[in-house]
Amino acid sequence: MAQQNLLALEEYLTSACIALYAPAHNETDTAEILAAAFEAGKRVLYPAVCGQEMVLRQVEGVASLSEGSFGILEPCPTGVDHAADEADLIVVPGVAFDLSGHRIGFGKGFYDRFLKHPHRKAHLVGLCHDFQVINGSIPAEVHDIRMEIIITDRRIIRCGSNRRHTFGPDSHRGGY
């Protein structure tokens, strides 16, 4: 149901290039989104870890993924690297999200460093199970990047845009 909720979003429908993830650790599956994106003629990128950084690489299907860093499926290491500014929509996994769009990941900071790209135009969508959304606040630091939308199997939560923030969602340094 979470995947169907994402597929109905205007931000997804108007995107020519989307970034997905291969689920690990019981994260919400993305296979239905991948199939629909290919059927719609969208370009699809998946993350790959290169040292301490994350890049995106184009995929042609699940068969083009193989086990990479941390046992997570990644695109072929010989693929062309893409930056965060190339996607129109980036789907981000997480352990937990709050209603403001802050997230807790697995603690390595790959997504936060990657999403800091100064020319990123993509809509940021957190995809998770409904029980992963908490009513309280997740402590956030200046480098943490907020999601604009959180999608679960039960609801779509619009958290607001964070595009004007150069240094993070709650920073006022040079962001406006």
Secondary structure, 3 states (H helix, E strand, C coil): CHHHHHHCCHHHHCCCEEECCCCCCCCCCCHHHHHHHHHCCCEEEEEEEECCEEEEEECCCHHHEEECHHHCEEECCCCCEECHHHCCEEEECCCEEECCCCEECCCCCHHHHHHCCCCCCCEEEEECCHHHEECCCCCCCCCCCCCCEEECCCCEEECCCCCCCCCCCCCCCCCC
